[in-house]
Amino acid sequence: MSQSCCSTEETSHNHDDHDHSQENANNSLLQLFFPAIISFILLIIGIILDYILKPTWFQGYFRIALYILAYIPVGFPVLKEAFESIKKGQFFSEFFLMSIAAIGAFAIGEYPEGVAVMLFYSVGENFQILAVRRAKGNIKNLLDQRPDEVTILENNIPKTIKAEKVEVGHFVQLKPGEKLALDGELISERASFNTAALTGESKPDSKKKGDPVFAGMINLNSVSEVVITKKYNDSKLSKILELVQNASSQKAPTELFIKKFAKIYTPIVVYLSIAITFLPYFFVADYEFRNWLYRALVFLVISCPCALVISIPLGYFGGIGAASRNGILFKGGNFLDSLAKIQNVVMDKTGTMTEGVFKVQDIKIDKNFNEKDILEKLNLIESKSTHPIATAIHDFVGEINHAQNISNIEEIAGFGLKANFNSKEFLAGNFKLLEKFNIKYDKNLENNPESVVAIAFDNYFVGYITIADEIKKEAKSAVESLKKLGIKVTMLSGDKTAVVEKVAKTLGIQNYFGSLLPEDKVSELNKIKARKETVAFVGDGVNDAPVVALSDVGIAMGGLGSDATVETADVVIQDDKPTKIPMAIKIGKETKKIVWQNISLAFGVKFIVLILGAGGLATMWEAVFADVGVALLAILNAVRIQKMKF
């Protein structure tokens, strides 16, 4: 027997409360159910002797002794937990309720029912342990894919060591089928990896030399070599695993309400059962203490809040697990609730709905300037930025010429970059940057539908580079799915309006705004909030930190690319797929639906049987169903979400 998840106290404040359940959680199926099996066999023997064979010797102390033996395997752990809870000041726990009900049944001679109450309660608890074990196991098996040992190369000689002992800079050799234990950088020319542990997608992901690779990825084809860039406990997978395992500490409002409700509800029920026992004495002519005590005991068993306080956290945990299996990480059940009622999805463009992989398309440099020199300067200044456009320029220009005399490098948020070369000012960014520094240029260039990097040097407009970005394949279907859910879609971007308009119209987004500074994005989001509508923002979680903070739910795309993204966002989509945005919302809605189904089921059945019990129309057997039966039904309903396809 174990302590239940349905403790009426907040478990995070009392870790000792779960020691017993943690112990049982590791038991085999036979170990878990063995006490219940022994109790059940003895109970059946007692019932056969009592109601079928009816031998004359089966009475008095012998009869009591058999039922006590049947009671001990399942009842003693509950009595112990009740005693421990009382010592900690948690007087009104479900253990106390069940102990009083069973002891009371024995006191009035209802021995089989006293054993049955504890037996079915024990079975219900064990099913609860199995459900939680399965939910946690699904997540852990999905995410914690790190091998314990790795093969490192020392002077080109393979050597097997513990993964925890691998240092940054070590070279790791991966054979086909082996999992990477730490984050690193591929030093082989090419390799193909299964990234299911991180993204939920088993489709092979090709990597080339210099690409980042992460713990949990499985090497597929040839022997590959990786240089380690992070320690074992600092890997992306470690952070993700920690994130999901800690998600249960972030309680949803419904879950918090039920916890508080149970603390008030349980004492009230105890006092009502006392009233049911004694008050009729003053109002009923043929008052019989034994009869009214039995009714009160039935009332106590029915009132145990297990079905509510077990199934609701399990429902949220199931939702988090279902999302994790699809490469979506929720930082808590509260964000499942928040996403379920989202009315607006506001999204960034670059890297969210587009690939974020830019390529230089065209170069226009004034003939009065040396094109090679300008591009070298541009390459050097852009090397100080992490923006995808900077990467595109570096890929096009090539090696950086560090011999240039550069100083006073400054990134101006929403505009671009500024630096000095031999005391002459160099600007690279959007056309607003040129206006900010009073640089004259042809205004017609602003109508270019591609992303443009405008360049100025020594107070003259030098020219520009056009850079193209591809729309993600799943982007249009993601927008259509959001619309089907009745959600309004808005695109906000710092890119110029012509580019944003082209992407938005392709995707079917009617509300779009371009050429926005970070504060402009905040302003647009505030307009939505002013309509008293809920909003989720989808972006990189770092550059758009102000908008993420303002939104009801911050969703980060590209969990594999940035540690800061995982830290900042409320929800992380690990494989960059826009279709995971509506999927996350559907999971939130389904989780909320299941939680409220369980609340309605528990309250409905308990209310009916409580009335019947108080009126003497329900026996202890109906009471057991109302408690354990409803709890089991609620648990089965809660784990259902883990089987769903979204």
N, C-alpha and C positions, 0 to 999 in steps of 0.2 A: 504494500500500500504506500502511496506517495502523497506528498503535499500537492494539492491541486493548483492549477493555474488560476482557479477561480477564487483564490484567497481574497477576502474583502479588504485587505490592506494593500497598499502599493508596494509591489515586490522590490522595486529598485531601492527602497529604503531599508529593506531587511533581507540581505542576501542569505542569511542563515535559513530563512523560510524555505528556500529551495534546495537545501542540501540533500534532503531525502529524495526529492524528485530527480535531481541530477544523478543521484546514485542509481535510482531505478531506470533512468533514461538510458543507461548503458547496459542494462540487463538484457538477456536473450528473451525471446517470446515465452519460453517455458518458465524461466525464472520469474518473469513479470506476472504470469497468470497462475503460478503454482499455488500460492495461498488461497486464491479464489477457487481453484479446482478442489483442493482439500476441503474447504468450507462447503462447497456445493455437494460433494459426495456425502459428507456427514449430514448435511441438511436433508438430502433426499432419503437417506437411511432413516432419519428421524420422522419424516413425513410418512414414509411407508409403514413404519411401526405404529405411528399415531393414528392413521386414517384407513389403513388397509388390513394389516395383520392384527393389530390391536392386542398384543400379548398382555397378560395380566402383570407381568414383571416390569413392563415399560411405563413406569409412573414414579412420582416422588423424586427423590434425589438422583436416581439413575437417569430419569428423563431430563432433568435440569442439567446434569453433568454432560450428557451427549450434546445438547444444544449450546452449552458453554464452550465445549471443545470445537463445535462448528463455528462459533462466534469468534474465537480468539485469533485465527489466522488473518481475518479481514478486519476485525473490530479493534484489536489491540493497537495497531499502528495509528488508527484514527483517534483513539483515546489519548495516545501519547502526543499526537500533534495538537489535540485540543488543549492538553495540559501545557505544552510548550507555548502555544499561542496566548493562553491566559497569563503565563509568567511574563510575557512580553507586553502585556496590557491589551492584547487583541482578544477581548472577551467574546465578542459576538462573531465568531468565525463559522464557516460551514462545518468544521470538525465538531465544534461545540453543539451545533444544531443536531447533527447526525448522532452524536454520542448520547445526548439527552433522549432523542427519539428511540434509540435502540435499548438503552437502559430502562426507559419508561415502559417499553413493550415487555421486557423481561419482568419488570415489577408487577405488571398486571396479568402475568401468566401467558402472554402471547409470544411464546418462545420462537416458533418458526418465523413469525413476522419480524421479530427483533433481529434474527440472523439474516433474513432476506434483505432487510433494509441495508445492512452493511455489505452484504455480498454483492448486490446490484450496484451499490455506490462504488465498491472496489473495482468492479468490472468497468463501470463508466470512467473512473479515474484512469484505468489502464488504457482504455481506448483513447482517452485524451492524451496520455503520454505518447502513444503510438502516432497519433495525428501530428503532434508537435515535433516528434522525432523525425517524421517523414518530411514535414515542411522544412525543418532546418537542414535535414540531410540532402534534400533536393538542391538547396541553395549552396551548401558547402561542397557537394560533389560537382556542382556546375562550376563553381568559382575557384575552389582551392585545388588547382591542378598542378601545383608545383612539386616536382620530384625532390626527394630528400638529399640525393647525391647528384653531383655533376662531374663531368670529365673536363679538366682544365689542361692546357698545354703549357708545359714548362720546358723551354729549349726544344720545342717541337716534340716533346715526349708526353703522351697522354698520361694523366694521373687522376684517379677518382678521389674526390674529397667531399665532405659535407657541404651542402649548399650554403648554410649559415656562415661558413668560414671563407667563402669566396670574397675577394676584395675587388674594389673598383680598379679596372685596368687589367684584370686577369683575362686570358683568352680561353673561351669555352668551346669545346668541340661538340657538335650535335649530329648524331647519326639519324638516318631516316626513321621516323616514328617516335623519336625522343622529344620530350617536352622541355622547353626552356624554363629554368628555375628563377632567373633574375632578368631584369631589364638590361638591354645593351644595344649595341650598334652592329649591324651586319658587316663583316669584313670580307666575306666571300663575294664573288661577283654577282651571283644571283641565288635566290632560294625561294621556295614556296612553303607557306605555312597555313595550318588550320587554326583559325582564330576563334573557334566556337566558345572557348572559356571566357573570352573577353567581350565578344560581340553577339553571341547567340547564333552566329552564322557559321556553318561548316564549309562554305564555299572557299576554296583555296585563295590565299592572298599572296600575290607575288611581291617579293622585295628585292631591291638591288643594293649594291654596295653603298654603305653610308646611311641606309634607312634605319630608323629606330625599330627595334623588335622588343617584345614584352613577355614577361613571365606568363606561363600558361599556354603560349603558342606552341604548336606541334610542328616540327620539321617534317616535311613530307617526302621529298625525293632524294636529294643527294646529301652527302656529308657537308655540313656548313660550319663556319667559324664565326663566333660573336665575341666582341670585346665588351666586357661588363661596364656599365655606366652608373649603376646604383646597387647598393647593398640589398641583401635578401629582404629585409623588413621594410625597405623604402620603395619596393617595386610597385608598379601600377596595380598589380593584382592584389598585393597586400593591402593597399589603400581601399580598393574596391571591396574586398572581403570584409575588412573592418567596417566599412561604410554600411554594408548590408546587414551585418550582424548587429550593429548598433542601431539599426533603423527602428527596432521595436521600442527603443526608449523614447522615440518621438511619437507621442500618443495622439491619435485623432480625437477631435472634440467629442464624438459619440462614445469613444472608449473611455475618455476621462469622465464623461457624465455617468456612465454605467458604474465606474469605480466609486464615484462619490455617492451615487444612488444606493449601491449595495451597503455602504457604511451606515446609511440612514435606515434603509429598508429592513435589514436583518434585525436590529434591536426592536423595531416596531413589531415585527412578526413574533419575536420572543414574548414581548409584553402582551400581545393579542392572544397568544396561546395560553398564557397564564390566566388571562381574563376568561377565555373559553372554558378553562378548567373550573374556576371558582365562582364567576358571576351568576351562572344559571342557578346556583344554590338559592339565590334571593328571588328568582322569578319562576322557577319550574317546581311544580308540586311534587313530582316523583323523581326528584334529583338523585342521581346515582354517581358517586365520585368516579368509579372505575370507567363508566361509560363516557363521561365528559373528559376525563384524562386521555382516553384513547383518541377521542376526536381532536384534542389538542396536539397529541403526538403526530397524528396524521397531518394536521395543519403545519406542524414544524417541518416534516419531511418534504411536503409539497413546496414550502416556502424557500427552501435552500436555493440561493441564486446562482448555482453552478452553470446552468444552461446559458445564462446571460454572460457571466464573467469569464467563462471558458471560451465560448464560441466567437465572441466579438473580437478579442485580440487575435484569435486564430484566423478569423476572416481577413483581418488586415495583414497578418503575417503571410497568409496564402496569396494575397494580392501582390505583396512585395516579392514573393517567390516566383509567381507567374511572370511578373515583369522582368525579374533577373534572368529567367530562362530565355527571355526574348531580347536580352541585351539592353534592358532599360533599368536603371538603378534609382530607386526612391530612397530618400534619406529618412523617411518616416511615414507612418500610416496617415499622419495629418495631411501630407501632400497628395495621397490617394483621394482623400475627402475633398481637398481643394480643387484638384483637377476634375473631379466628377461634376462640379458645378461651374466650370469655366465657360464664359460666354464669348470671350475674345481671345484669339491667338495672334500676338504681334511677333513678327519675325524679322531677323536681320537677313540680309541678302547673301553676302559673301561667306562661303563655308557652311551656310545653313541650307539655302535652296540652290546654291551653285556649288560646283566642285571645290572652289577656292584654289584651284590649280591654274594659275595664270600663265599665259605665253605671250611673248612680245610679238605683235603683228606688224607694226609699221614704225619707222623712225623718220622724223622730220626735224633736221637740225639746220639752222641758218648757215648758209655758205660762208658767212663771215667768221664762223667759229670752226675750230678743229673738232670734227665729229668724234674721233678717237679719244681726244683729251676730255671732251665733255662726258662721254660715256664712262670713261675711267673714274672721273669725279663722281658721276651719278652712282656707279657701282660701289665706290668707297662709302659714300654717305648712306646709301640704302643698306649697306651691310650692318649698320647700327640699328636697323629696324627688324622686327620679327614678322611684319606684314607679308602676306603671300605675294604681293606685288614686288616686294624687295627680292624675294626668292626668284621670281620670274626674270627680273633684271639681271641678277647674278648669273642665272643659268644661261642667259643670252650673251652677256658680255664676257664672262669667264673669270679668270684669276683676278684677284683684287690687287691693285697697285698701291702698296702701302707707303711708297716713297713720296707720295703727294703730301704737301705740307697743309694738313687739315687741322682746324681748331674750332672751338665754340659750337660743337654739334648740339642741335636742339630739336626735339620732336615736338611739334605744335599740334596738340590733339584736334582732330577734325580738319586739319589743313595739310600737313606734310612735314617735311624736314628742312632745316636751315643749318648752314655751316659756313665757315670762312676758309678760303684757299688763298694763302698769301695775302690775308687781310681783305680779300675781295669776297663779297657775299654770294653764296650759291644757294638757290632755292629749288626744291623738287617736291611737287605735290599737286593739289587740285588748283583750279583757276581762282578759287577764293583766296588761296595763299598769295597768288600774284597781286590780287586786288588789295590784300592786307598790306603789302609792301609797295603799293602804287606802281606796279610794273604794267606797262601798256602791252596789250595783245589783241589779236583778232577775235572779237566777241562771237563770230560765227563758229569758232572751234568748240564752243560750249554745246553745240547741237550734235556733236559726234556721238553716235550711239554706243561706242565702246568706252572702256575705262581709259582715261588719258592721264599720263604723268607729265605735267607742265614743268618746264625747266627755265630758270632765269639765272644769269651770271653777271655779276658786276652791274646790276640795275638794268639789264637788257633781257628781253624775252629771247631765249636761245632756240626754243623749239619744243617738241613734245614726242612722247612715245605712246603708241596705243597698245593696250593689253587686253586680251580677250579671256573670258572665263566661261566655262560651259555650265549649263543648267543640269542639275542632277536628274537622272532618269526617273527616279521615283517622286520627284517634286510635284509634278502636276497631279498625280493620283493622290498624293498626300493632301493637297489643297481641296480636291474634290471630296475626299473622305471627311475632312473637317467641315465642309459645307453641309454634307449629309447629316452630320451630327448637330446641325443648327448653330455652328460656331462661325462668328465673323472673323475674317482673316485680313490682317493689315501688314504691309511691309514697310519697314523703316530702314534707311541706309544712309551712310555717309557718302556713298558714291553719288555721282551726279545724277540729276533727275532723269535725263534722257536714257541712261543705262538702266536705272531702276524701273522706268516706265516699260522699257522693252521686255525685261524679265517678268514683271508683274502681269503684263498683258498676255504673255506666252503661257503663264501659269493660271490665268483666270482670276487674278487678284484685282479687285476694283479699287481698294483703298491702298494707296502707296505714297510714300514721301521720300524724296531724295535730297542730296546735298545737306544732310543734317549733321550738326555738331552734337556731341554727347548731351549737351543741355537741351538741344532741340528735340531729341528723342524723348527725354524726360517730359518735356512740354506736351508732346503728342500723346504720350501715355497718360498724362494727367487729364487730358481731355476725355479719354475713355473712362477713366476712374470717376470723373465728374458726373458721368451719366449713371453712376452707381452700378456699374457692370464689372464683373470679375474678369481678370486678364492674366494670361500667361505669356511670358516673353521667352522667345527662343533665340539664342545667340551663342557666343563663345564663352559667356560667363565671366570674362575678365575685362575686355575692352568696354563692354556694355554694363559694367558693374552698377552704375546708378539706376539703369532701367531694370536690371534684374532685382535690385533691392526694392524698387517701387512696385514691381508686379506681385500678384498674389502667388504665382509659382514661377520660378526661374528654371528654364530648361536649357541645358548645355548640350550642344552638338560637339562631337569630336572628343569624347572622353579619353580616347587613346592618345590624343595629341598634347594635352596640357594638364599637369598636376593641379594647377590653379583652378581649372575648370571644375574638377571634381570637388575642390574645396568650396567653390563659390555657389554652385547651382543647387537647387532643391531636387532636381531630377537630372540624371545624366544619361544621354543616349550614346551608347558606346561605339556604334558603327556608322555614325553620321547620316543614317538613312532618314529622310523626312517622313516616310510612312510610319515611323515609330512614334511620331507626335500624336496622330489620331489613335494609334494603338494604346499608348499610355493613357489617354483620356478614356478609352473604352474599358481598360482594366480598372481604372478608378471608378467608373460608373458601375461596373459589374460587382466590384468589391462592396461598394456602398449598398447596392441592391441586396446582396447576400446578407450583409450585416443587419439591415432593417427587416429582412425576412426572418432572421433568427430572433430579433427582438420581438416581432409580432407573434411568432410561434410560441416563444417562451412565456410572454405575458398572457397570451390568449388561453393556452392550455392551463397554466398555473391559476389564472383567475377562476376559470370554470371549476377546477378540482378543489380549489380553496373553498369556494362556496359550498360545494358538495360535502367536503370534509367537515366544515364547521356545522353543517346541518345533519351530520351523521350518515350521509348517503354514500360516502366514499371510504373504503377500507385502506389499510396500509399498502395493499398491492397497487391500487390506483395512485396512491401517493408516490410510490417508488417509480411508477411510469411517469408521473408528472415531473419528477425530479431527474432521475437518471435517463429515462426514455427520451424525454425532450432534449436533455443535454447531448445524448448520442445523435439524435436527429439533427440537432444544430451543428454538431461537429462534422457530421457527414456532409451537410450543406456547405459548411465553411471550407472544407478541403476540396470541394467540387471545382473551385476556381482554378486549382492547379492542373486540372485535366482539360480546361477549356482552350480553344484555339481562337486567337484574336486576329 
